[in-house]
Amino acid sequence: MTMTLRQRFLGTVRFEPVDRIPYHCEYMWQSTVLRWLKEGLPDEAVPRENGRIPGIVMLNDYFGCDKGEGPGLNVNLDILPPFEPERIAEDETTWTHRDRLGIVVRTFKDSPDTPTAQFIEHPVKTRSDWAQLKKRYDPSTPGRLPDNWGPGLVTALNEATHHIGVGAMGLFWTTRDWLGAETLLTTFYEDPWLIHDMMNALTNLWIEALRPVVDKVQIHHFGLSEDMAYRNGSLISPALFREFMTPCYERLTFFLRNHDVAQICVDTDGLLDELVPLFLECGVNALTPIEVQCGNDPITLRKKYGKRLVLHGGVDKRALARGKDAIRKEMESKVPWLLEQGGYFPGVDHAIPHDVSFRDFCYYMELKRKMIGVE
């Protein structure tokens, strides 16, 4: 019997039998898409925002990926209201501007949407700054729920054939945006009250903004982006994680589990050895993208953590730049065995970089399609 996308997702997350896992396309950088347009990708296949190719792109429609029937759920767990974007300065090659989060950033004029940027100033320098910024993360601010929130949308969401997901920028990621990376790391020691208050405010926002939603709509996935590791390990110690992040994560995951959210997933780059047991301890049950070049191995993680951990990704993006033989070897060495174990969504271990050709990415998608068993 053919399953819906929702049934496939939930079955995979729960390590239950499915007719096949969901088939999706990875994200790719704007620079990658610009290359592919010169190599045969049809212009009409590329989604645009206000006439421009965004910084990160997905091509699910072009590759014939799974599509559900019904709407998505757009709950605003972000800054509200955002700062008004402001152009501050420019020279021959760069613009300097204040973005929607209040961060002053310098970007190149010819590629403003790429991840390469210089962060010049962050919005929180004092406790007084935080007191003002905190007001923009109030869960009661109008506009958190979808504009068309009501019985019609609730029914459509509950009857959709795809899984319903909500996501937010996580505790470490957001406090880094507020303070800057170096200042955040020193503030853990110099003003721990401030970090506790920031992380508690975020947790309150997520829970209280979602409370009227989960009473009416079944959410199946909640995702947080953290990016809190680098190639040698976590950016903070396990002791700091347990002191500052674990209590907030436990409050959040307790709330989500009480409302039958099947997957609570964290997105973080870097080496995961220190972080996996910490996330599992506080109720997270899925991780992405399992970055291989940092030393992560999805097979090792599956053998070590079994059905406690759902895995997304783990295919080395560097192999995609080395041609068909390298792609096939990388896929065959991991994907079939992991699919047999369950709880695995095959994918590249980050957004697709511009050194991957359009032809080779198409070959990767063809291989993934066959391994999944898409007819």
Secondary structure, DSSP 4 states (H G I P E B T S, - for coil): -PPPHHHHHHHHHTT---SS------EEEHHHHHHHHTTT--GGGS--BTTB--SEEE-TTTTT----SS-------S-SSPPPPEEEEE-SSEEEEE-TTS-EEEEETT-TTSS--EEEE-S-SSHHHHHHHHGGG-TTSTTSS-TT-SHHHHHHHHH-SS--EEEEE-HHHHHHHHH-HHHHHHHHHH-HHHHHHHHHHHHHHHHHHHHHHHTTS---EEEEE---EETTEESS-HHHIIIIIHHHHHHHHHHHHTTT--EEEEE--S--TTHHHHHHHTT--EEE---GGGT--HHHHHHHHGGG-EEEEEE-HHHHTS-HHHHHHHHHTTHHHHHHHSSEEEEESSSBPTTS-HHHHHHHHHHHHHHHT--
